[in-house]
Amino acid sequence: MFLTVTGTFLVKEIGIELPPGRIMGELASSIRKTGRTQTVESLENSEVLTITYDKLLELYFQNPEFGY
């Protein structure tokens, strides 16, 4: 899972641009192990923060109100 910090990203298959502050990722692929469903391309120099699925689960179990 990623959080866009700077820059703009394009979800190529559906033509949607993601500005800073948006969450993106393939949570479904972590659960079903089927791979990705969309391609996201950076349109400029950009920064993202990342979190693994295991860390996300850890945070959820520590604080269920965190949710997904």
mmCIF file of the N, C-alpha and C atoms, coordinates in Angstrom:
data_MODEL
# 
_entry.id   MODEL 
# 
loop_
_atom_site.group_PDB 
_atom_site.id 
_atom_site.type_symbol 
_atom_site.label_atom_id 
_atom_site.label_alt_id 
_atom_site.label_comp_id 
_atom_site.label_asym_id 
_atom_site.label_entity_id 
_atom_site.label_seq_id 
_atom_site.pdbx_PDB_ins_code 
_atom_site.Cartn_x 
_atom_site.Cartn_y 
_atom_site.Cartn_z 
_atom_site.occupancy 
_atom_site.B_iso_or_equiv 
_atom_site.pdbx_formal_charge 
_atom_site.auth_seq_id 
_atom_site.auth_comp_id 
_atom_site.auth_asym_id 
_atom_site.auth_atom_id 
_atom_site.pdbx_PDB_model_num 
ATOM 1   N N  . MET A 1 1  ? 0.855   -1.156  0.000   1.00 0.00 ? 1  MET A N  1 
ATOM 2   C CA . MET A 1 1  ? 0.000   0.000   0.000   1.00 0.00 ? 1  MET A CA 1 
ATOM 3   C C  . MET A 1 1  ? 0.907   1.227   0.000   1.00 0.00 ? 1  MET A C  1 
ATOM 4   N N  . PHE A 1 2  ? 0.481   2.280   -0.677  1.00 0.00 ? 2  PHE A N  1 
ATOM 5   C CA . PHE A 1 2  ? 1.273   3.496   -0.815  1.00 0.00 ? 2  PHE A CA 1 
ATOM 6   C C  . PHE A 1 2  ? 0.440   4.726   -0.480  1.00 0.00 ? 2  PHE A C  1 
ATOM 7   N N  . LEU A 1 3  ? 1.094   5.741   0.043   1.00 0.00 ? 3  LEU A N  1 
ATOM 8   C CA . LEU A 1 3  ? 0.476   7.047   0.257   1.00 0.00 ? 3  LEU A CA 1 
ATOM 9   C C  . LEU A 1 3  ? 1.248   8.036   -0.588  1.00 0.00 ? 3  LEU A C  1 
ATOM 10  N N  . THR A 1 4  ? 0.556   8.722   -1.496  1.00 0.00 ? 4  THR A N  1 
ATOM 11  C CA . THR A 1 4  ? 1.230   9.712   -2.338  1.00 0.00 ? 4  THR A CA 1 
ATOM 12  C C  . THR A 1 4  ? 1.556   10.938  -1.483  1.00 0.00 ? 4  THR A C  1 
ATOM 13  N N  . VAL A 1 5  ? 2.824   11.346  -1.525  1.00 0.00 ? 5  VAL A N  1 
ATOM 14  C CA . VAL A 1 5  ? 3.282   12.496  -0.730  1.00 0.00 ? 5  VAL A CA 1 
ATOM 15  C C  . VAL A 1 5  ? 3.431   13.720  -1.624  1.00 0.00 ? 5  VAL A C  1 
ATOM 16  N N  . THR A 1 6  ? 4.138   13.558  -2.730  1.00 0.00 ? 6  THR A N  1 
ATOM 17  C CA . THR A 1 6  ? 4.293   14.647  -3.703  1.00 0.00 ? 6  THR A CA 1 
ATOM 18  C C  . THR A 1 6  ? 4.108   14.076  -5.100  1.00 0.00 ? 6  THR A C  1 
ATOM 19  N N  . GLY A 1 7  ? 3.756   14.925  -6.027  1.00 0.00 ? 7  GLY A N  1 
ATOM 20  C CA . GLY A 1 7  ? 3.604   14.503  -7.411  1.00 0.00 ? 7  GLY A CA 1 
ATOM 21  C C  . GLY A 1 7  ? 2.202   14.021  -7.726  1.00 0.00 ? 7  GLY A C  1 
ATOM 22  N N  . THR A 1 8  ? 2.004   13.719  -8.990  1.00 0.00 ? 8  THR A N  1 
ATOM 23  C CA . THR A 1 8  ? 0.718   13.236  -9.484  1.00 0.00 ? 8  THR A CA 1 
ATOM 24  C C  . THR A 1 8  ? 0.936   11.889  -10.150 1.00 0.00 ? 8  THR A C  1 
ATOM 25  N N  . PHE A 1 9  ? -0.024  10.984  -9.971  1.00 0.00 ? 9  PHE A N  1 
ATOM 26  C CA . PHE A 1 9  ? 0.058   9.638   -10.517 1.00 0.00 ? 9  PHE A CA 1 
ATOM 27  C C  . PHE A 1 9  ? -1.157  9.372   -11.387 1.00 0.00 ? 9  PHE A C  1 
ATOM 28  N N  . LEU A 1 10 ? -0.979  8.551   -12.400 1.00 0.00 ? 10 LEU A N  1 
ATOM 29  C CA . LEU A 1 10 ? -2.057  8.209   -13.320 1.00 0.00 ? 10 LEU A CA 1 
ATOM 30  C C  . LEU A 1 10 ? -2.369  6.722   -13.209 1.00 0.00 ? 10 LEU A C  1 
ATOM 31  N N  . VAL A 1 11 ? -3.645  6.391   -12.952 1.00 0.00 ? 11 VAL A N  1 
ATOM 32  C CA . VAL A 1 11 ? -4.106  5.005   -13.030 1.00 0.00 ? 11 VAL A CA 1 
ATOM 33  C C  . VAL A 1 11 ? -4.441  4.782   -14.505 1.00 0.00 ? 11 VAL A C  1 
ATOM 34  N N  . LYS A 1 12 ? -3.542  4.120   -15.202 1.00 0.00 ? 12 LYS A N  1 
ATOM 35  C CA . LYS A 1 12 ? -3.582  4.087   -16.660 1.00 0.00 ? 12 LYS A CA 1 
ATOM 36  C C  . LYS A 1 12 ? -4.841  3.465   -17.244 1.00 0.00 ? 12 LYS A C  1 
ATOM 37  N N  . GLU A 1 13 ? -5.305  2.365   -16.701 1.00 0.00 ? 13 GLU A N  1 
ATOM 38  C CA . GLU A 1 13 ? -6.432  1.650   -17.292 1.00 0.00 ? 13 GLU A CA 1 
ATOM 39  C C  . GLU A 1 13 ? -7.741  2.424   -17.239 1.00 0.00 ? 13 GLU A C  1 
ATOM 40  N N  . ILE A 1 14 ? -7.884  3.320   -16.270 1.00 0.00 ? 14 ILE A N  1 
ATOM 41  C CA . ILE A 1 14 ? -9.146  4.056   -16.131 1.00 0.00 ? 14 ILE A CA 1 
ATOM 42  C C  . ILE A 1 14 ? -8.973  5.569   -16.251 1.00 0.00 ? 14 ILE A C  1 
ATOM 43  N N  . GLY A 1 15 ? -7.729  6.035   -16.475 1.00 0.00 ? 15 GLY A N  1 
ATOM 44  C CA . GLY A 1 15 ? -7.483  7.443   -16.742 1.00 0.00 ? 15 GLY A CA 1 
ATOM 45  C C  . GLY A 1 15 ? -7.726  8.388   -15.576 1.00 0.00 ? 15 GLY A C  1 
ATOM 46  N N  . ILE A 1 16 ? -7.558  7.908   -14.340 1.00 0.00 ? 16 ILE A N  1 
ATOM 47  C CA . ILE A 1 16 ? -7.774  8.761   -13.172 1.00 0.00 ? 16 ILE A CA 1 
ATOM 48  C C  . ILE A 1 16 ? -6.428  9.217   -12.623 1.00 0.00 ? 16 ILE A C  1 
ATOM 49  N N  . GLU A 1 17 ? -6.319  10.516  -12.340 1.00 0.00 ? 17 GLU A N  1 
ATOM 50  C CA . GLU A 1 17 ? -5.106  11.055  -11.733 1.00 0.00 ? 17 GLU A CA 1 
ATOM 51  C C  . GLU A 1 17 ? -5.258  11.095  -10.215 1.00 0.00 ? 17 GLU A C  1 
ATOM 52  N N  . LEU A 1 18 ? -4.180  10.717  -9.525  1.00 0.00 ? 18 LEU A N  1 
ATOM 53  C CA . LEU A 1 18 ? -4.150  10.724  -8.061  1.00 0.00 ? 18 LEU A CA 1 
ATOM 54  C C  . LEU A 1 18 ? -3.199  11.813  -7.582  1.00 0.00 ? 18 LEU A C  1 
ATOM 55  N N  . PRO A 1 19 ? -3.695  12.801  -6.849  1.00 0.00 ? 19 PRO A N  1 
ATOM 56  C CA . PRO A 1 19 ? -2.842  13.867  -6.331  1.00 0.00 ? 19 PRO A CA 1 
ATOM 57  C C  . PRO A 1 19 ? -2.187  13.438  -5.013  1.00 0.00 ? 19 PRO A C  1 
ATOM 58  N N  . PRO A 1 20 ? -1.329  14.285  -4.448  1.00 0.00 ? 20 PRO A N  1 
ATOM 59  C CA . PRO A 1 20 ? -0.753  13.981  -3.135  1.00 0.00 ? 20 PRO A CA 1 
ATOM 60  C C  . PRO A 1 20 ? -1.848  13.760  -2.093  1.00 0.00 ? 20 PRO A C  1 
ATOM 61  N N  . GLY A 1 21 ? -1.542  12.871  -1.135  1.00 0.00 ? 21 GLY A N  1 
ATOM 62  C CA . GLY A 1 21 ? -2.480  12.590  -0.058  1.00 0.00 ? 21 GLY A CA 1 
ATOM 63  C C  . GLY A 1 21 ? -3.437  11.445  -0.329  1.00 0.00 ? 21 GLY A C  1 
ATOM 64  N N  . ARG A 1 22 ? -3.256  10.734  -1.424  1.00 0.00 ? 22 ARG A N  1 
ATOM 65  C CA . ARG A 1 22 ? -4.152  9.616   -1.768  1.00 0.00 ? 22 ARG A CA 1 
ATOM 66  C C  . ARG A 1 22 ? -3.481  8.278   -1.454  1.00 0.00 ? 22 ARG A C  1 
ATOM 67  N N  . ILE A 1 23 ? -4.290  7.312   -1.061  1.00 0.00 ? 23 ILE A N  1 
ATOM 68  C CA . ILE A 1 23 ? -3.807  5.959   -0.817  1.00 0.00 ? 23 ILE A CA 1 
ATOM 69  C C  . ILE A 1 23 ? -4.023  5.144   -2.081  1.00 0.00 ? 23 ILE A C  1 
ATOM 70  N N  . MET A 1 24 ? -3.006  4.343   -2.429  1.00 0.00 ? 24 MET A N  1 
ATOM 71  C CA . MET A 1 24 ? -3.134  3.470   -3.585  1.00 0.00 ? 24 MET A CA 1 
ATOM 72  C C  . MET A 1 24 ? -2.430  2.159   -3.272  1.00 0.00 ? 24 MET A C  1 
ATOM 73  N N  . GLY A 1 25 ? -2.870  1.099   -3.922  1.00 0.00 ? 25 GLY A N  1 
ATOM 74  C CA . GLY A 1 25 ? -2.249  -0.199  -3.725  1.00 0.00 ? 25 GLY A CA 1 
ATOM 75  C C  . GLY A 1 25 ? -3.190  -1.315  -4.072  1.00 0.00 ? 25 GLY A C  1 
ATOM 76  N N  . GLU A 1 26 ? -2.689  -2.517  -3.973  1.00 0.00 ? 26 GLU A N  1 
ATOM 77  C CA . GLU A 1 26 ? -3.458  -3.705  -4.333  1.00 0.00 ? 26 GLU A CA 1 
ATOM 78  C C  . GLU A 1 26 ? -3.645  -4.586  -3.112  1.00 0.00 ? 26 GLU A C  1 
ATOM 79  N N  . LEU A 1 27 ? -4.513  -4.181  -2.222  1.00 0.00 ? 27 LEU A N  1 
ATOM 80  C CA . LEU A 1 27 ? -4.795  -4.973  -1.036  1.00 0.00 ? 27 LEU A CA 1 
ATOM 81  C C  . LEU A 1 27 ? -5.361  -6.336  -1.429  1.00 0.00 ? 27 LEU A C  1 
ATOM 82  N N  . ALA A 1 28 ? -6.151  -6.382  -2.454  1.00 0.00 ? 28 ALA A N  1 
ATOM 83  C CA . ALA A 1 28 ? -6.747  -7.654  -2.888  1.00 0.00 ? 28 ALA A CA 1 
ATOM 84  C C  . ALA A 1 28 ? -5.670  -8.653  -3.281  1.00 0.00 ? 28 ALA A C  1 
ATOM 85  N N  . SER A 1 29 ? -4.594  -8.200  -3.893  1.00 0.00 ? 29 SER A N  1 
ATOM 86  C CA . SER A 1 29 ? -3.546  -9.136  -4.296  1.00 0.00 ? 29 SER A CA 1 
ATOM 87  C C  . SER A 1 29 ? -2.828  -9.713  -3.092  1.00 0.00 ? 29 SER A C  1 
ATOM 88  N N  . SER A 1 30 ? -2.778  -8.975  -1.998  1.00 0.00 ? 30 SER A N  1 
ATOM 89  C CA . SER A 1 30 ? -2.160  -9.499  -0.788  1.00 0.00 ? 30 SER A CA 1 
ATOM 90  C C  . SER A 1 30 ? -3.012  -10.604 -0.174  1.00 0.00 ? 30 SER A C  1 
ATOM 91  N N  . ILE A 1 31 ? -4.305  -10.522 -0.373  1.00 0.00 ? 31 ILE A N  1 
ATOM 92  C CA . ILE A 1 31 ? -5.213  -11.509 0.197   1.00 0.00 ? 31 ILE A CA 1 
ATOM 93  C C  . ILE A 1 31 ? -5.337  -12.731 -0.722  1.00 0.00 ? 31 ILE A C  1 
ATOM 94  N N  . ARG A 1 32 ? -5.529  -12.500 -2.003  1.00 0.00 ? 32 ARG A N  1 
ATOM 95  C CA . ARG A 1 32 ? -5.794  -13.603 -2.935  1.00 0.00 ? 32 ARG A CA 1 
ATOM 96  C C  . ARG A 1 32 ? -4.559  -14.073 -3.687  1.00 0.00 ? 32 ARG A C  1 
ATOM 97  N N  . LYS A 1 33 ? -3.476  -13.337 -3.627  1.00 0.00 ? 33 LYS A N  1 
ATOM 98  C CA . LYS A 1 33 ? -2.237  -13.695 -4.333  1.00 0.00 ? 33 LYS A CA 1 
ATOM 99  C C  . LYS A 1 33 ? -2.441  -13.818 -5.842  1.00 0.00 ? 33 LYS A C  1 
ATOM 100 N N  . THR A 1 34 ? -3.278  -12.950 -6.394  1.00 0.00 ? 34 THR A N  1 
ATOM 101 C CA . THR A 1 34 ? -3.564  -13.040 -7.824  1.00 0.00 ? 34 THR A CA 1 
ATOM 102 C C  . THR A 1 34 ? -2.830  -11.997 -8.653  1.00 0.00 ? 34 THR A C  1 
ATOM 103 N N  . GLY A 1 35 ? -2.086  -11.116 -8.026  1.00 0.00 ? 35 GLY A N  1 
ATOM 104 C CA . GLY A 1 35 ? -1.371  -10.096 -8.776  1.00 0.00 ? 35 GLY A CA 1 
ATOM 105 C C  . GLY A 1 35 ? -2.133  -8.794  -8.863  1.00 0.00 ? 35 GLY A C  1 
ATOM 106 N N  . ARG A 1 36 ? -1.558  -7.854  -9.578  1.00 0.00 ? 36 ARG A N  1 
ATOM 107 C CA . ARG A 1 36 ? -2.145  -6.518  -9.636  1.00 0.00 ? 36 ARG A CA 1 
ATOM 108 C C  . ARG A 1 36 ? -3.249  -6.433  -10.677 1.00 0.00 ? 36 ARG A C  1 
ATOM 109 N N  . THR A 1 37 ? -4.098  -5.414  -10.508 1.00 0.00 ? 37 THR A N  1 
ATOM 110 C CA . THR A 1 37 ? -5.209  -5.232  -11.443 1.00 0.00 ? 37 THR A CA 1 
ATOM 111 C C  . THR A 1 37 ? -5.114  -3.916  -12.212 1.00 0.00 ? 37 THR A C  1 
ATOM 112 N N  . GLN A 1 38 ? -4.291  -2.988  -11.771 1.00 0.00 ? 38 GLN A N  1 
ATOM 113 C CA . GLN A 1 38 ? -4.161  -1.678  -12.415 1.00 0.00 ? 38 GLN A CA 1 
ATOM 114 C C  . GLN A 1 38 ? -2.684  -1.296  -12.480 1.00 0.00 ? 38 GLN A C  1 
ATOM 115 N N  . THR A 1 39 ? -2.360  -0.383  -13.392 1.00 0.00 ? 39 THR A N  1 
ATOM 116 C CA . THR A 1 39 ? -1.021  0.161   -13.517 1.00 0.00 ? 39 THR A CA 1 
ATOM 117 C C  . THR A 1 39 ? -1.067  1.622   -13.111 1.00 0.00 ? 39 THR A C  1 
ATOM 118 N N  . VAL A 1 40 ? -0.182  2.023   -12.197 1.00 0.00 ? 40 VAL A N  1 
ATOM 119 C CA . VAL A 1 40 ? -0.095  3.421   -11.771 1.00 0.00 ? 40 VAL A CA 1 
ATOM 120 C C  . VAL A 1 40 ? 1.261   3.955   -12.207 1.00 0.00 ? 40 VAL A C  1 
ATOM 121 N N  . GLU A 1 41 ? 1.230   5.094   -12.875 1.00 0.00 ? 41 GLU A N  1 
ATOM 122 C CA . GLU A 1 41 ? 2.445   5.704   -13.419 1.00 0.00 ? 41 GLU A CA 1 
ATOM 123 C C  . GLU A 1 41 ? 2.624   7.095   -12.828 1.00 0.00 ? 41 GLU A C  1 
ATOM 124 N N  . SER A 1 42 ? 3.842   7.398   -12.405 1.00 0.00 ? 42 SER A N  1 
ATOM 125 C CA . SER A 1 42 ? 4.145   8.735   -11.914 1.00 0.00 ? 42 SER A CA 1 
ATOM 126 C C  . SER A 1 42 ? 4.246   9.683   -13.103 1.00 0.00 ? 42 SER A C  1 
ATOM 127 N N  . LEU A 1 43 ? 3.563   10.821  -13.026 1.00 0.00 ? 43 LEU A N  1 
ATOM 128 C CA . LEU A 1 43 ? 3.572   11.793  -14.120 1.00 0.00 ? 43 LEU A CA 1 
ATOM 129 C C  . LEU A 1 43 ? 4.665   12.840  -13.959 1.00 0.00 ? 43 LEU A C  1 
ATOM 130 N N  . GLU A 1 44 ? 5.337   12.827  -12.804 1.00 0.00 ? 44 GLU A N  1 
ATOM 131 C CA . GLU A 1 44 ? 6.404   13.789  -12.522 1.00 0.00 ? 44 GLU A CA 1 
ATOM 132 C C  . GLU A 1 44 ? 7.256   13.230  -11.390 1.00 0.00 ? 44 GLU A C  1 
ATOM 133 N N  . ASN A 1 45 ? 8.329   13.938  -11.020 1.00 0.00 ? 45 ASN A N  1 
ATOM 134 C CA . ASN A 1 45 ? 9.103   13.508  -9.856  1.00 0.00 ? 45 ASN A CA 1 
ATOM 135 C C  . ASN A 1 45 ? 8.165   13.455  -8.664  1.00 0.00 ? 45 ASN A C  1 
ATOM 136 N N  . SER A 1 46 ? 8.130   12.312  -7.996  1.00 0.00 ? 46 SER A N  1 
ATOM 137 C CA . SER A 1 46 ? 7.135   12.093  -6.947  1.00 0.00 ? 46 SER A CA 1 
ATOM 138 C C  . SER A 1 46 ? 7.742   11.340  -5.781  1.00 0.00 ? 46 SER A C  1 
ATOM 139 N N  . GLU A 1 47 ? 7.059   11.412  -4.645  1.00 0.00 ? 47 GLU A N  1 
ATOM 140 C CA . GLU A 1 47 ? 7.449   10.649  -3.471  1.00 0.00 ? 47 GLU A CA 1 
ATOM 141 C C  . GLU A 1 47 ? 6.222   9.922   -2.935  1.00 0.00 ? 47 GLU A C  1 
ATOM 142 N N  . VAL A 1 48 ? 6.444   8.692   -2.444  1.00 0.00 ? 48 VAL A N  1 
ATOM 143 C CA . VAL A 1 48 ? 5.385   7.924   -1.802  1.00 0.00 ? 48 VAL A CA 1 
ATOM 144 C C  . VAL A 1 48 ? 5.921   7.322   -0.512  1.00 0.00 ? 48 VAL A C  1 
ATOM 145 N N  . LEU A 1 49 ? 5.014   7.071   0.429   1.00 0.00 ? 49 LEU A N  1 
ATOM 146 C CA . LEU A 1 49 ? 5.327   6.295   1.621   1.00 0.00 ? 49 LEU A CA 1 
ATOM 147 C C  . LEU A 1 49 ? 4.750   4.911   1.402   1.00 0.00 ? 49 LEU A C  1 
ATOM 148 N N  . THR A 1 50 ? 5.411   3.883   1.917   1.00 0.00 ? 50 THR A N  1 
ATOM 149 C CA . THR A 1 50 ? 4.930   2.523   1.730   1.00 0.00 ? 50 THR A CA 1 
ATOM 150 C C  . THR A 1 50 ? 4.663   1.847   3.067   1.00 0.00 ? 50 THR A C  1 
ATOM 151 N N  . ILE A 1 51 ? 3.746   0.885   3.041   1.00 0.00 ? 51 ILE A N  1 
ATOM 152 C CA . ILE A 1 51 ? 3.489   0.032   4.197   1.00 0.00 ? 51 ILE A CA 1 
ATOM 153 C C  . ILE A 1 51 ? 3.172   -1.357  3.658   1.00 0.00 ? 51 ILE A C  1 
ATOM 154 N N  . THR A 1 52 ? 3.719   -2.374  4.290   1.00 0.00 ? 52 THR A N  1 
ATOM 155 C CA . THR A 1 52 ? 3.465   -3.743  3.851   1.00 0.00 ? 52 THR A CA 1 
ATOM 156 C C  . THR A 1 52 ? 2.116   -4.216  4.375   1.00 0.00 ? 52 THR A C  1 
ATOM 157 N N  . TYR A 1 53 ? 1.588   -5.261  3.754   1.00 0.00 ? 53 TYR A N  1 
ATOM 158 C CA . TYR A 1 53 ? 0.325   -5.835  4.200   1.00 0.00 ? 53 TYR A CA 1 
ATOM 159 C C  . TYR A 1 53 ? 0.457   -6.371  5.623   1.00 0.00 ? 53 TYR A C  1 
ATOM 160 N N  . ASP A 1 54 ? 1.594   -7.001  5.938   1.00 0.00 ? 54 ASP A N  1 
ATOM 161 C CA . ASP A 1 54 ? 1.806   -7.530  7.294   1.00 0.00 ? 54 ASP A CA 1 
ATOM 162 C C  . ASP A 1 54 ? 1.790   -6.421  8.332   1.00 0.00 ? 54 ASP A C  1 
ATOM 163 N N  . LYS A 1 55 ? 2.423   -5.296  8.039   1.00 0.00 ? 55 LYS A N  1 
ATOM 164 C CA . LYS A 1 55 ? 2.429   -4.164  8.967   1.00 0.00 ? 55 LYS A CA 1 
ATOM 165 C C  . LYS A 1 55 ? 1.022   -3.579  9.109   1.00 0.00 ? 55 LYS A C  1 
ATOM 166 N N  . LEU A 1 56 ? 0.284   -3.520  8.011   1.00 0.00 ? 56 LEU A N  1 
ATOM 167 C CA . LEU A 1 56 ? -1.091  -3.034  8.044   1.00 0.00 ? 56 LEU A CA 1 
ATOM 168 C C  . LEU A 1 56 ? -1.955  -3.912  8.958   1.00 0.00 ? 56 LEU A C  1 
ATOM 169 N N  . LEU A 1 57 ? -1.801  -5.232  8.845   1.00 0.00 ? 57 LEU A N  1 
ATOM 170 C CA . LEU A 1 57 ? -2.529  -6.150  9.726   1.00 0.00 ? 57 LEU A CA 1 
ATOM 171 C C  . LEU A 1 57 ? -2.133  -5.952  11.186  1.00 0.00 ? 57 LEU A C  1 
ATOM 172 N N  . GLU A 1 58 ? -0.850  -5.782  11.425  1.00 0.00 ? 58 GLU A N  1 
ATOM 173 C CA . GLU A 1 58 ? -0.367  -5.549  12.783  1.00 0.00 ? 58 GLU A CA 1 
ATOM 174 C C  . GLU A 1 58 ? -1.015  -4.312  13.387  1.00 0.00 ? 58 GLU A C  1 
ATOM 175 N N  . LEU A 1 59 ? -1.063  -3.233  12.633  1.00 0.00 ? 59 LEU A N  1 
ATOM 176 C CA . LEU A 1 59 ? -1.696  -2.002  13.109  1.00 0.00 ? 59 LEU A CA 1 
ATOM 177 C C  . LEU A 1 59 ? -3.182  -2.214  13.368  1.00 0.00 ? 59 LEU A C  1 
ATOM 178 N N  . TYR A 1 60 ? -3.829  -2.978  12.494  1.00 0.00 ? 60 TYR A N  1 
ATOM 179 C CA . TYR A 1 60 ? -5.259  -3.241  12.669  1.00 0.00 ? 60 TYR A CA 1 
ATOM 180 C C  . TYR A 1 60 ? -5.523  -4.030  13.950  1.00 0.00 ? 60 TYR A C  1 
ATOM 181 N N  . PHE A 1 61 ? -4.725  -5.065  14.191  1.00 0.00 ? 61 PHE A N  1 
ATOM 182 C CA . PHE A 1 61 ? -4.955  -5.884  15.383  1.00 0.00 ? 61 PHE A CA 1 
ATOM 183 C C  . PHE A 1 61 ? -4.579  -5.153  16.669  1.00 0.00 ? 61 PHE A C  1 
ATOM 184 N N  . GLN A 1 62 ? -3.648  -4.215  16.586  1.00 0.00 ? 62 GLN A N  1 
ATOM 185 C CA . GLN A 1 62 ? -3.309  -3.394  17.748  1.00 0.00 ? 62 GLN A CA 1 
ATOM 186 C C  . GLN A 1 62 ? -4.428  -2.398  18.063  1.00 0.00 ? 62 GLN A C  1 
ATOM 187 N N  . ASN A 1 63 ? -5.109  -1.937  17.016  1.00 0.00 ? 63 ASN A N  1 
ATOM 188 C CA . ASN A 1 63 ? -6.155  -0.948  17.184  1.00 0.00 ? 63 ASN A CA 1 
ATOM 189 C C  . ASN A 1 63 ? -7.248  -1.197  16.140  1.00 0.00 ? 63 ASN A C  1 
ATOM 190 N N  . PRO A 1 64 ? -8.223  -2.063  16.436  1.00 0.00 ? 64 PRO A N  1 
ATOM 191 C CA . PRO A 1 64 ? -9.261  -2.388  15.455  1.00 0.00 ? 64 PRO A CA 1 
ATOM 192 C C  . PRO A 1 64 ? -10.025 -1.180  14.923  1.00 0.00 ? 64 PRO A C  1 
ATOM 193 N N  . GLU A 1 65 ? -10.074 -0.086  15.646  1.00 0.00 ? 65 GLU A N  1 
ATOM 194 C CA . GLU A 1 65 ? -10.741 1.106   15.141  1.00 0.00 ? 65 GLU A CA 1 
ATOM 195 C C  . GLU A 1 65 ? -9.995  1.711   13.945  1.00 0.00 ? 65 GLU A C  1 
ATOM 196 N N  . PHE A 1 66 ? -8.726  1.383   13.834  1.00 0.00 ? 66 PHE A N  1 
ATOM 197 C CA . PHE A 1 66 ? -7.927  1.849   12.693  1.00 0.00 ? 66 PHE A CA 1 
ATOM 198 C C  . PHE A 1 66 ? -8.577  1.395   11.391  1.00 0.00 ? 66 PHE A C  1 
ATOM 199 N N  . GLY A 1 67 ? -9.060  0.145   11.379  1.00 0.00 ? 67 GLY A N  1 
ATOM 200 C CA . GLY A 1 67 ? -9.757  -0.402  10.215  1.00 0.00 ? 67 GLY A CA 1 
ATOM 201 C C  . GLY A 1 67 ? -8.889  -0.429  8.967   1.00 0.00 ? 67 GLY A C  1 
ATOM 202 N N  . TYR A 1 68 ? -9.526  -0.663  7.884   1.00 0.00 ? 68 TYR A N  1 
ATOM 203 C CA . TYR A 1 68 ? -8.811  -0.662  6.601   1.00 0.00 ? 68 TYR A CA 1 
ATOM 204 C C  . TYR A 1 68 ? -9.195  0.577   5.860   1.00 0.00 ? 68 TYR A C  1 
# 
